[in-house]
Amino acid sequence: MIVGFGIDEVTRKRIFEPFFTTKPVGEGTGLVLSVSNMIITNSHQDTMELDSELGKGTIFTIKLPSEREKAS
């Protein structure tokens, strides 16, 4: 599912940094994507990827192993 209007290159480079937000002061902590990325990549050794094109939208892809992959 593609949502939003896309993310510019400057923002894309910082999107997973803790406390980074594009929202006005008091309207966001900038922690959701950084914590989610940390849990997925560090705790599960999986990946969270971002694909975005300005004017078209953004896709976040989370890749988790299947039960079969975990067992091997």
GIWO-V925265 format. One record per backbone hydrogen bond with DSSP energy under -0.5 kcal/mol. NH is the residue of the N-H (numbers start at 0). CO is the residue of the C=O. Records with the same first field share a line. If there is no record, write none. Layout:
NH: CO  CO
//
This chain:
2: 57
11: 7
12: 8
13: 9  10
14: 10
16: 13
18: 29
19: 16  29
26: 23
34: 30
35: 31
36: 32
37: 33
38: 34
39: 35
40: 36
41: 37
42: 37  38
43: 38
44: 40
45: 39
46: 62
48: 60
50: 58
52: 56
54: 4
55: 52
56: 52
57: 2
58: 50
60: 48  58
62: 46  60
63: 61
69: 65
70: 66
71: 67
//
